[in-house]
Amino acid sequence: MENLHFHDGNIYNLIEKRHYDVRRDGNHTLQMHSSLIRRLSQEAELEGHQGCVNSVAWNSKGSLLISGSDDARMNIWSYSSRKILYSIDTGHSANIFCTKFVPETSDELVVSGAGDAEVRLFNLSHLSGGTSDDNAIAPLALYQCHTRRVKKLAVESGNPNVVWSASEDGTLRQHDFREGTSCPPAGSSHQECRNILLDLRSGAKTSLVDPPKQTLALKSCDISSSRPHLLLVGGSDAFARLYDRRMLPPPTSCRKRMSPPPCVNYFCPMHLSERGHPSLHLTHVAFSPNGEEVLLSYSGEHVYLMNVNHAGGSSMQYTSGDASKLMCFTPLLNGAELHPPNSGDLEDNSSWKSHYSPRLEKCWTLVQFAEKCLEEGTNYVYGIEACNEVIDGHAQDIAPSLRHDCLCTRAALLLKRKWKNDVHMAVRDCFNAWKLNNSSFRALHLMSEALSQLGKNKEALDCAFAAQILAPSNSLVAEWVENMKKNVAAGANSDASQDGPRSEREDSDYDEELELDFETSVSGDEGRDESNILHGSLNLRIHRRGDSTREASGNGSCGSPSSTHSDKILYQPEAAIDMKQRYVGHCNTGTDIKQASFLGQRGEFVASGSDDGRWYIWEKKTGRLIKILHGDEAVVNCVQCHPYDSVVATSGIDNTIKIWTPSASVPSVVAGGAAGPETANVLDIMENNQRKLCLNREAILPFELLERFRMHEFAEGNFHPFECAQS
């Protein structure tokens, strides 16, 4: 869809307005303008680590970049010179997963969190400078109270005294430097530090309707820059949680296991909210720059956008009952009198010329293009993008009839493309099209096909009957009804597609599922051969998800199993906020630190790393894929936009950090420029990623990563495939 325009306007007009429109901050608009994104190219490669770079973060002024690595070193880089200023031997005994500058400290205080479950604070003024190995200084503060890996740190703008750490032990801890600069190791008899702000050791949910039971292993957290009392966390289930720190109880000790505190909002796409595969979890959560939206990245799934506030109708709050209704039209059909459509039910599509406008003509052209893609059975991706442009980009310009047609066309394209959970998106479109016109046999016929792919054959038959009532002379509909009758009669639920019914194993108790935890501890040696073999060690953790009792006793941590979820207490299911946009094309399965980020101060674009060594940029409003850039030999995990300039830093399995600027000589959409020919066949790349997403994590790792490690590491004698983790 190279010919589509972008919604951020002409950059020359914006520059012109900057001189006389004092009410607008033109720099915010220009920082990540579409014309600049189309010219993004790798400008520099920062060398200085000896292992995977798992964390990059800018300081508030954008003059410095901090990074943390599997080599247990933390590097500070100069933005202007692209050189290392300091390289710190942190003393961590495992991979560093997160690093931050502490605000309002003149960039002297930095903090790190690692796989050794420790949080360490350092003062850069105590360093002599340079990159020598003797830059090993004692930490200014050392917090050892977590019992599992620390995956993310958060700081509050304007607050130099506090840092928050999210750990896989199910706790988010608040470390106040004014109260103490150390705490004893987890399990110590005299451990009394009261720093647990969120106790989610009994906080994970298997579905929206189920009460929380198991440990929510936290993977990510974020604090809103516009409303710093809002705290967002995500972890080992499908639900991101929003908390208001003003409403939380004071921090507590780990000696007493607390029930999960009530949250302000749950965030989860509706189709992921029902009991699903236990490996589904969040790898990253983030607030938008204005604090009005959140971005969620799922392992084995896609990236989703939600509104923070569900009031006003701009986003949808739903319950478990709403999720069930979306999959079943029967109650709706029973309450409606079905009849063939009258000519006046919706505006006649042929009358669009009487309401002519250039935007409306553009929308009609896009719909016709999408319908052509459907008829020819090709370019499903571009046909869906054309529909996205009409539905999400020009909703205010189109009549209900055109919106209905576009929704039906997009649903049909999604059912043909069959990427991960496309069928659920098709169900949404059919439902919305039917709401616009309850005499639409096409919406009902497509809904029947979608439900059939989901293995819901009885519901599919109900919709097929309804479509036949509305189009009694349509032979295709009649044939479809007969097919559905046969499926129901044969009980053909096992013939559902990849998005079909769950097996008995997947429906079994979540407590008994085994979790495979892939650590990105791929340390490197400098010699890298052309066979693209990853060097270093691989740590795998095998443990039962959420066995809170064994977790407490196995590592000596304090606290007893929670008794808050008594069977005598009737659990009241919460509501959740549904998605408003989905971003697809990348692959997130191999690592659990993969980020999805907003680009620029206006946050009009979304970016994510991927397991194919590339990183992806989408237009936030429409979900349109803008750019694919090759950023790593194996996996891109981190994507962080500069606070003010048109610059992005990325890192991953490689030992280097890439700096991207709009320096390509020729602008391009999706691929091209300095990206090189390896990203030329965009559709093949995305199709391959979708095939990976449709496999489970355990199936992907042995074939695509573990084999490479095995071949190299067994030869070196360094491979230790299983790290026992009872906790």
N, C-alpha and C positions, 0 to 999 in steps of 0.2 A: 504494500500500500504506500509506495513511495510518493504518490501524488497527493496524499492527504496533507492538509495544512495542520499546523499546531495551534493550540488554544492560547498560547502566551503572546500572540501578536508578532508584529514586525519589529525586529530589534532596532532598526534605524529610527522608527517612529518613537520607540521607548527612549532612545538616547536623546532625541529631539525634545521630548516632553520633560526630560530630567532638568532642562535648563529653565523652564518657566512654570512647571507645576510643582510648587513648593510643598503641596499637601502629600505628595507621594515620595517615598524613598525609592528612587529608581534603581539604586544599587541592589536592593533586594530582588527586584524583578530581573535584573541583568545577570545576577551571579550564576544561575544555572538556567539560562535561556536555551530553548531547543536548538537554536543555531549554534550555540557553543557546545552543547552535548554532542551534536552531530560531528563535531571536529575533535572530540576527545581522542587523545593518543598518548601512549606512554612516553613521558618525557625523561624520567630518571628511574634508576633502579638502585635502591639504597642497600649496600652490603655492610654487614657488621655482626649478624647473628650466625650461630652455628647449629641452628635447629629451626623447626617450624615457627613462624611468627604468628602467634595466636591472638594478639591484641595490638591495636593501634588506636591512638586517641590524640586529638589536638588540644593545645591549651586554649584558653578563652580568647586570646588575641590572635591565634593562628600563627604565632612566631615559632612555636616548638611542636614537635611530634614525639610522643612517647610510645614505646613498643615493648612487648614482653614475649618471651620465646621459650621453647622447650629446653634451651640451653641454660635456663634459670637466670639469664641476664636481662636487665632492663636497660634499654638504650634511649637516650635523649638526642633528638636530631634537630638541627637548625633548618628551618623552612627556607631561609634565604640562600644558604650555601649548599643545602642538601648533604650536609656532613654530620658525623657524630660529634656531639659535644661531650657527652658522658656515656660510659658503658659501665653499669653497676653489677657487680657480683652480689646478687641479692641474698644468697644463703638459703634460698628455697631448695628443697631436696627433690622437687618434681616440677613438671611443666608449669610455667606461668600462663594463666588463662586470661587475666585481666589486669589492666594498669590504668591509672588516672592521675592527672594533676589535681591537687587539692586547691580549690578556688581561694582567691584573696590571700595568697601567701607569696606573692611575687614569683610564682612558679618555682619556689624552692622546695616545697613539700610534694612528694609523689608517693603513691601507694600501689601495692601489688597484691594479687591473690593468686593462689596456685593449687596444684593438685595435691600438695602435702597438707591441705586444709588450713593453711596459715594465711594471715593478712599481715603485711609488713609495711611500715611507714618509714620513709627515708627523707633526709634533709640534704639537698644537692649542694648546699654551701659547705658541707663537710668534705666534699670531694675535691681532689686536686685537679680534676679535669682529664680529658683524654680517654683513650680506649684501652689502656693497659690492664692486665689482669689483676694488678694490685689495688684496683678500685673496689675492694671489699670492705665495706664499712658496716658498723653495727647499726641495726635499724633503730630509728628513733622510738618506734613502738612496735611491739610484737604481740599479735593476738592469735592464740592457739586453741581457741575454744570450739571451733567447728570440728566435726568428726568425719566429714567427707570433703570432697574437692570443692574449692571455692571457684565458682564459674563466672561470677559477674560482680563488679563494684559499681556503686552509684554515689555521686556527690551532688550537693545542692548549691546552685549558683549563689554566691555571696556568703556562703557559710564555710569558714576555714577550720571548723572544729569537729566536724562529724563526717564519717564515711560509713556507707552501708554495704554489707557483703551478703550475697546470696549463695547458698551452698546446697549441694546434693543431700545434705543431712536433713533437709526439710525446714531449715530455719533461715530467716533473714535477720541479721544482727546489726545493731546500731553501735558503732564504736565512737565514743566521745573522747577526744584527746584530753579534755579537761578533767575527766574522771579517772584516768589511768592510762598508762602507756604499755601495759602488758596484762596478760592473764595466763593462768596456768594451763597446761595441756589438757585436752578433753579427757575426762575420766579421773582426774586428780581428786583425791579425797577432800581437798580444801577448795575445790572450784566453786566459787560463789559469784562470779561475774554476772551481773544482771543486764544483759545486752540483747536478749531475744525480743525483737520488735514484732516479728511474725513467726508464730509456731505452727508450722504446717506439717508436722511429723505425723499427723493423722488427717491430712488435708486433701489428698488426691481423690478424684471422682472418676468413676468409670463411665458415667453418663450424666446428663443434666438432672435426671430424676433420682439418681442414686445418692445416698448420703456419702460424705467424704469418709474414707477409712484408712487408706494406706499413706505412706510417706510421699509427699509431693517433693520430689527431688528438684530443687530450683536450678534452672539453667540460665535465667536472665532476669534482670530488673531494670527499671528506669524511673527517674523522677521528672515530673513535668517542669519545664523551664519557665512556663508562664504561671503555673499554680503549683509551687513546690510542695504543697501539702499532699498532692496526689502522687501515689506510688503504684507502679504497675509491676506485676511479677508473672512469670511463666515458667513452667517446668514439665514434669513427666506425665501430665495428662493434657487433654485438648483445650483446657480452659485457662485463659489469661484472667487475672484478677486485679481489679482496681480498688485500692484502699485510700481512705482519707486519714492521714496520720494524726489529725486533730481528734479523730474519733476512736483511735486505738488506745488500749490500756497501756500503762507504763511498761517499759521493758522488764522482762522477767528472767529468772534463772532457768537453766536447762534442767535443774533437778526436779521440776514439776512440769510434767507434760500438760500443755494447755489445749483446750479445744480450739479449732480454727476460728479466728475472729470474723465477724460478718464483714463482707466486702461491699463496696458501693455498687460495683457492676461485675458481672462475668462477661467475657468476650469469647465467642466461638461461632464459626460458621454453622448454620443450623444442621447441615448434613453431617457434620463431625460431632454433633452433640449427643447422638445416641450411642449405645454401647458398641464400641468399635474395637479394632485390633489394639492390643495394649502397647505396641511399639510406637503408636502415634503420640508425639509429644512436641512441645514448643522448643525451638532452639534460640529464639530471639524475640524480644518485645521492645517496642520503642514508641515514644510520643512523637507526634508531629511538632515542628517548630512552634506553632501557635498553640499547641496543647489541646486542640479540638479533635484530633484523630489519633488512633493507635494503629501500629503495623505489627502483624504477627507472622512469624515464619515457622513453618511446621516441618519436622523431619518426616520424610516419606510423603510429603504433600506440597502445597503451594504457599504463596505469600498472600495474606488477606488484609484488607483495610476496613476499619470500623470507626464509627463516630463515638466519641467519649460519652456524649449525652444523648439519650434516646428520646428526649422530649422534642416536640416540634414536628415529628413525622419524617425527619430527614434520615433517620435510621430506624430499624425495627427491633423492638424488644419482643422476645418470644418465650414461650414455655414449652415443656415437653409435649403438651397436647397440641400446640401449634405445629411442631415438627411432624407429629403423626398425621395431622390433617393435610399437610402439604403432599403427603404420599398417598392420600386416599380421597378421591373425589366423591365417593358414594354419598356422604352426608349432604354435600352441596347439590348433587344431582337430585336427591330425594326431595330437596326443598325448592326445586325450580321446575317449572313447566317447560319441557324441552319442545321446541318447535323449529322448523326450518326458518332461517333468517329472512326478515323482511328487508326490502331495499332501503328502508329509511333507518334501520337499526344503527348503522354507523355511516359516517360521511363517505360518500362514494369516492373510491380512490381515483377514479378517472377525472374527478373535478378539481384536481390539485392545481391545474393551470389557472383556474379562476382566483386562486389565492397565491399567485406566483410570487416567489421571492428567490433570490439567488441561493439562500441557505436551504430553502425547501427543495429547490431543484437539485442541489447537491445531495440532500438526503435521499431523494428518489433515485438518483444515479447510483448511490451506494447500495440501496436495497436491491436494485436491479442487478448490480454486480454480484451481490451475495447470492441472489437466486440463480444466477448463471453458474456460480461456483457449485451450488447444490445440484443443478441439473447435469453439469458435466462431470461431477464426481471428483473434482480436483480443487486444489487451493482452499481446502476447508479453513485453514488458519486465516487466510486473508479475507475470506468471506465472513468469518466470525468477527474479525477486526472491523470490517465495514459496518456490520450490525452494531458493534460496540460504539462506533463513532456516532451513529444515528441515535441510539438509545441513551447513551451516557453523555455524549457530547452536544446533542442538539435536542434534548427532551422538550425544551420550551418552544421549539419551532415547529413541532410536528403534531398533526391531528391524531386522535385515538385510532383511527383506521390504519394509518401508516405505522404507528407504534405496534398495533396488533400484528400486522403483517411481518414487521421486522422481528418481533419476538418469536413468532412461529418459524420464520426462516432460520433464525439463530438456533432455536431448539433443534430443528432438523439437521443443521450443520454439526451441532455438538454431538448428536446421536450418531452421525457418520464418522466424526473424527475419533471419538472414543478415547480421549486422553483421560488421565486420572480424574475421576469424579465429574467428567463432562456430563454424564447422564443426570446427575443431581442438578447441575446448572440448567439442563433442559427441562427438568421437572418444574423448576422455578419459573422459567419462561412460559411454559404451557399454562401454569397456574395464573400468571399475570395476564397472559393473553385471554384466557377464559374469563377473567374478571372484567376485562374490557368489553368482551362480547360473549355472553353466555349462550349465544346461538352459533358459536364457531365450531363446526365439526372438525376443522383442521387442528385446533388446539386440543380437542379431545382425542383425536386419532393419534397425534404425536405424544400426548400424555400416556395413552395406552401403550405405545411402543416403548416409551421410557420406563414405565412400570414393569413391562415385560423384561426389559434388560436388567432390571433390579431384582427379578425373580418374584415379583408380586403379581402373579398371574390372575388371581381372582379380581384384584382391583383393576388390572389391565383389561379384563373382560368387561367389567362394569363400564369403563370408559369407552370401550369399543362398541358396546350396545348403544350407549348414548350418542356416539358419533354416527352410528347407523340410523338412529331415529332422525338425526338432523340431515343426513344425506342418504336417504333410502335407495337412491338409484346409483350410488357410487359403487362400482364393482370392486375397487380396491379395498374399500372399507368392509364390504361384505365378506371378501376373502379373508381379511384380517380377523374379523369376528370368528369365522370358522376355525382359523388357526388358534385363536385364544381359547376357544371351547376345547380343542384337542389338548392344549397344554394343561388346562385346568383338570381335565378328565384324567390325564396321565400323571398328574402330580409332578410336573416337570420343573420343580423349583431348583433342582441341581443343575439345570441347563443355563442358569443366569450367567451374566458376564462377570468381568472382574469386579464390578461394583455390586455384585449380586449378594444373595443372602449369606450371612455369616455361617461358618461351619460350627459344629458342636464344640469344637476346640476353642474357637474364638468366643463363643458364648459362655464358656466355662468360667469359673470364678477367677477373677483378675488376680487374686492372691497367689495363685499357683503358676502364673506365667513367669517365664524366665526372661530376664532383661539382658541384652547384650549391649555393653557399653563400650564404644570405640573411642579410645583416647587418641588425640592427635599428637602423640609423642613420637613424631617421625623426625628424629634428630638427623642432621645431615653431616656427611663429610663433604669436603670440598670437591673431591673427584666425582664428577657426575658423567656417566657415559651416555652414549646415544640411545641406549635401549630404554631410557626413561625409567630406570629402576629407582625406587625411593629407598633412601638409606636410613638406617637407624633402627630403633626398637619400637615395637608395637605393644601396647598394654591393653588387655581386654579384661573387663570385669564381668563375672557371672554371678548373679545373685537373684534371689526371689524379690520381686517388686513389693515394696511396702511391708515387709515383715517387721513391723515396728518392734516387737518383743525381742527378736533375735538381734536386731540392729542395736538396741540399747545394751544388751548383755554382751554382745560379741566384741565391742570396742571399749567396754567399761564406762560408757557415758551414763550420766545420771538420768533419773526419771523412770517412771513405770509406765506400762501400757495404758493408754487412755481408756477411760470407761465412760467417756462423754456420750458415745453413740449407743446408749442402751437400747436394747430391742423394745423396751417399754415405751420409748419416746417415739412418737410418730414424726418422721422426717418430712418437712415441708419443702418441696422442690423449689429452687430459685428460678428466676427468669435470667435470660442472657441476651446480649446484643448481637445481632446477626451481622454478617458481612455486607459491605456496600460495593466492594470491588475485589477482584481476584487477579493475581499476576502469575502467569504460567510461562513455561519454556525452559526454566532452569531445572537443576536436580539437587535435592537436599536429602541425602540419605546417609552418607558416610561419616560425617562428623556432627557433633552436637553443639558446636559453637558458631554455626553458620549464621551470619547477620543479614538482616534486611533493613535498609536505612532510607530515610528521606534525604534528597539532595537539595541543597540550597536553603536559604533562610525562609523562603516561601513554601518549600516542601512540595513543589509541583511535580516532582519526578521521584520514582522509587527505584532502588537498586538492591541487588542481592548477589552474593557469591554463588558458586555452583561447583558440583563435583566433577564437572568436565574441564576444569581449569580455566573457565571463563567467568566473567561477571556480566550481569544483565541490567539494563535500564528500561523502565516502562514509564509511560505517561500516566500519572496518578489518576486523572479523571476518567480515562477511557480504558485503562489496562493495556493500551497499545504498546507493543515491544518497539523500543526506539533504537537500542544499541546493544550489540554483543561485542565484548572485548576480551582478548586472550590475556589472562593475567597470571597464570601459574602453570607449571608443568603437570600438576595433578589436581589440586583443589584450591579454590578461592574461598576463604572463610570470612575475612573482614573487609568491609567497605565503609570508609569514613570520609565524609565531605568536609573540606576546609570551612571554617566558620564564616569566611567572607569572600574568598576568591573562588574562581572557577577551577578548583583543584580537588582531586579525589585521591586518597591513599588506599591501597588494597594490599592484602597479604594472605598467606595460606600455608600450604605444605612446603613451598620453597623457603629458603633461608633469607630471602630478600623481601623488601617492601617496594612496591611499584607506585610511582607518582604519575598521575594522569592530568594533562592539561589540554585545552582546546587548541592544539598546535598542529593538527593534521592540515595538509595543504588543500585537501578537497573534502567538503562535507559529505557525509553519507548516512543513510538510515540503516540500522541493524548491523550491517557489516561493511567492510571496506576501509578506506583511508589507510592508516598505519596498522590496522588490525591484521592485514595480510590475508592471503587466500585460504588460510585454514578455517576461516569463518564464513567462507563464501556460500556454502550450501546450508543455509540457515534452517530450512525445514528438516533436513536429515539430522542436524544437531539436536533440534528440539524433539523430534520423534524418538531419537535414541535416549534422550533424557526421560521422556515419558515412559519408555519401556522399563527403565531402571526404577522409576517411581512405582510401577505396578508390581514390582517384586518386593518382597519384604527385605528388611535390612540384613538379616542373617544370610539370605541368598545372594545379596549383592557383594558383601564384603569378601567372602571366600574367593569368588571368581575374579574380582576386579582389583582388590587391594591386597588381600592376605596372600595370594599366590605370589605376587611380586615380592612381598616381604619375606615369604618363606624361602624363595629361591636365593635371595641374597643373604638373608640373616642366618640361615642354617649353615651356609658356607662359612660365614664369619664366626659362628658360634655365639651370636648375640641374641638370638630370637627366644623370647620368653612369652609364649602365646597367651597364657592365662595368668592374670594377677588375681589371686583369691581375694574376694571382697565380701566377707560376711556382713559388713556394715554398709 
